[in-house]
Every structure is written in structure tokens, then in C-alpha cells.
Amino acid sequence: MDVPLTKNERAPQTFRSDDDRWAAVLRRDRTADGVFYFSVRTTGVYCRPSCPARSARREHVRFHSTREAAVRAGFRPCKRCRPDAPPLAEQHAAAVAKACRLIEAAEVLPNLDLLAEAAGMSRFHFHRVFKTITGVTPRAYASAYRAERVRDALFRSDTVTEAIFGAGFHSSGRFYEISSEVLGMTPSDFRAGGRGASIRFAVGECSLGSVLVAATDKGICAILLGDDPNLLLRDLQDCFSKAELIGGDAAFEQWIARVIAFVEAPAIGLDLPLHVRGTVFQQRVWKALREIPAGATVSYAEIAERIGSPETVRAVAQACSANLIAVAIPCHRVVRNDGALSGYRWGVERKRALLSRERHPDQS
């Protein structure tokens, strides 16, 4: 006779009956892990529902509400699925968190082998698990974290020298190497609000109104949409308050022509480099946005799920609103849970128009 399960408020309704629990075991359902356990009389072990071992015969299987109940019934933990250890998802999350701490504490990115060893995984498996949970590769995480660390230190410190130690660096050479890479300008210029940095820009017209394209020497840093070119320029000045803004030359006019062509027909893609700067979290969100196919939409909650942080829906919305690179980082493809359009920096009507031309390119 099966051991009856005690009431478990966490257990989904689909796991309330023994038939449903057995079905979960047969399909090795990971969502049932921790909700119940099953034991096999002929082997004397108890397992998670997701255990990859060959399925036992139904008449030999009993169900238990907890690990302790299975042990009291005389069963020992399976050595394959290790039901006495934390769930696999928790193990992975803890391993990735440990790797993130190693990355954050290091001046130089630890190599993949070292990170994988610390996580207790193979190199390939660790890389896949890390990307699944964080939404980015270890290298991309390190780059974004170092950029955020450098920016924060420069904002908080009175001098660049103080910022070097505040950011956890032990040598100025390494700090300057990283800061120039992630800031696109010298640390002193960044502390001065971009003073001395050169940003080229140009304004054009398209079917959605005015388009302002701005770029550093590393790539496009802003694509702004609006009705008034002067307001767009003012917005650019606010974002890069002390940078030197330079009107684009003939070569740069080709860039804006390509951006306008992309806005009019997103399916053609944009092969120009982007200079994307943001926090680690913003970078994860913007990367997820660029993976949404043209014409498709997802909710803010879905983006939060995709980056492995389902509780950060509000922060995802804020990251979308902080995006300065319209269309190329397609925050217009994010909608409310009910499919309604809202929250677009450059106006809901432009959002609707962009989605319409993506879904019906022949009518553009």
C-alpha cells in the first residue's frame, strides 16, 4: 500500500493523486522535484521524480511527501539522482553565484577551466549552465561587471587614483586598460561627464518622424526618434552632458542612411557596430531584446524569465525605458502581459507602427 502524502500547499494540483505522481515519474518531470519522492521496493532506494534511472514497475513504487518519510520507511537515497542533496536547479544557482563572486573579486577574468572547476562541472556544462541562469556568457558577465565597477568608482571618488583602489584594482595600468575599453574615453573625461569625448551625430527624416543617430569611435551609442530634431539634440546633450558633439561628415551621413533604411524595413538588419553601455542587469535585458525575432512580441515577465530573474519584471521595464538605441535594441517588441502596447520611450504610436511593418513588410 502506498504511503499517503500529507497536505502540501506547494504541490500543484496535478500531483495530488498517485496516478498523476506516477505519470510525473514516467516523464521525469523536474517540476515535481521537491514536491514528492518515490521509492522502489525491489532496490530499497528512494528518488526524485526526475531520476534518469530506468523506470521501475508500478507495483514496486511507493510515494512519499518528504525525504524524511522515505527514510523512515526504510529506504536509502538513490546515488544517481541524489534526492538527499539540494535540487539540481539550486545546485546550479549556487555554483553560478560562486563563479560570479570569483569573477567580481578578480582583476583579470579567471579562465573558463578555473571557473568550471570551482563550480564542480565540466568546462562545457558550466558554460551552458552559466549562460542559462545569467543570460550571458562568463566573459560577457565579467565585462559588464567591470564596466559597472569602474563607473561606480569614478562617480564616487574625488580622484582617479582613489577610484583605482575603490574599484578593487591593485595597479593603475590594469585599471586604465579596462576603463578605456568599457567607457570609450579616459577615466578623467568620464568623471567630467564625458568632457573631451567626441560623439558624432546627424539627424534625418523617416516615416516615423525625425531620427538622430550618434556614435563614438566604437560604434552607435544612440538612435533617437521624435518629432522635433532640436528636442532630439537636446536629449542627446542631456545623455552626454559634457562630451564634444560633432556634426557628422559625409561618411557618417552614410551611417544615418543605413539606420533609416533599417527603421523603414527592419527585416534587412543593421550591420553597424553598437556601443552599448549599461549596468550588468541592463546588458542582460538588452541582449535578450536583441534575440526577439522581428515581428514577434514578448511580455516584460517573459524577458525576466529569459534572463533567469523572474522576480525582476519592474526592473526589466526600467531597463527597456533606459535604452537609447531605438529599433536596433528592439524594446518596442516588449508588451504588457495582456498584449497591450505601453511604455515606449518614443511613443506608443511609433511602437505600433514598428510592429506593424515588421509583421507586414510587404505593406511598408
Summary of the structure (lengths in Angstrom):
residues: 364
radius of gyration: 26.3
end to end distance: 67.2
largest distance: 83.0
contacts: 1098
relative contact order: 0.07
helix: 49%
strand: 14%
